[in-house]
Amino acid sequence: MENLAVITTKFVLEDNSPIVSVFKDEEGDWQFFGKEKGILEEDARVIKLEEILRIDKSIGDILAIKNRSHVWREDAG
């Protein structure tokens, strides 16, 4: 599972934006977002789940959520 490709943003990767919004779609694909609004397609980045877990180990606590789920967190980690 750690080699699974996931979607995040340049803000999480380059600006260290905390991950506060996590989506798992109907097919089981993951998206991880910070607090930024108005994110554009060109802001998206595809990385391995392993990298997300390196950025924020607490994400491991929510990996059991079902498909079609969304988790909001006040703060990361």
Secondary structure by P-SEA (a helix, b strand, c coil): cccbbbbbccccccccccccbbbbcccbbbbbbccccccccccbbbbcaaaaaaacccccccccccccbbbbbcccc
